[in-house]
Amino acid sequence: MWDKIQLEPMGANMTKLVIGPAILFFSYETLVAANINGECVKTAERFSNTTTRHISKFGAGMWPPHPNIRQFVEEKMKGVKL
């Protein structure tokens, strides 16, 4: 079991959410990148120029794209208990 849950604003409309082994990055209210136990992906969806800049500012610009980032997070977090 892990005890780390943290919400961290990173700039205007940029948020990092840490839940145990997962670090989730949001632009506005949209999940755009994730790092779970060192496995990093960004969304494959195309968004506005601002959201694309946010992804770069998160350091996720060069991460491999994933077609369904929410599914990636759900699969990687299966069995993780709060």
Protein Blocks (a to p, Z undefined) as FASTA:
>chain_A
ZZbdcdddfbehiacddehjbccddehjacfbdceehiacddfbdcdfklmmmmmmnopm
mpccdfblmlmmmmmmgoiaZZ
